[in-house]
Amino acid sequence: MSAAAVLAFGIAHGADAAHTVTQQGRAFHPGEVTLDAGDALTIHNRDEFIHQIYVKSDSLNFDSDEQQPGQDVVLKFPAVGTFAVRCHIHPKMLLTVHVK
Ligand SMILES: [Cu+2]
C-alpha cells in the first residue's frame, strides 16, 4: 500500500466515517460495530435473496421494507447504548451496534 493510500484510509475512518456492514451468507459482516450517536450505518445486502431487518428497543424501533439483493438500508442510531439489529427472515442473524 502506498503512503497516499494509507493516508486516505486514515481519513476515511476518522470522525465522519461512513459505516458499512454487509449481509452475506445469512450473516452480518462484521457482526459487531461501534458508532457515535447520530452516525448513519449502511447495511448492504450481498446475498442473492431478501433480508428484512429490524431493531426493537426503548430508544429505537425500526423495520425495513423487504431488502432486495444489492440494496442498502441506512439506519441512524439516535441514542447511546447497545442495539441488536436482526432479520425477520433469518432469525439467527444478529448485528450488535454499540453507540457511544
Ligand atoms: Cu435475512
Boltz pocket constraint, residues with backbone or C-beta under 6 A from the ligand:
constraints:
  - pocket:
      binder: B
      contacts: [[A, 26], [A, 50], [A, 51], [A, 52], [A, 87], [A, 88], [A, 89], [A, 90], [A, 93]]
      max_distance: 6.0
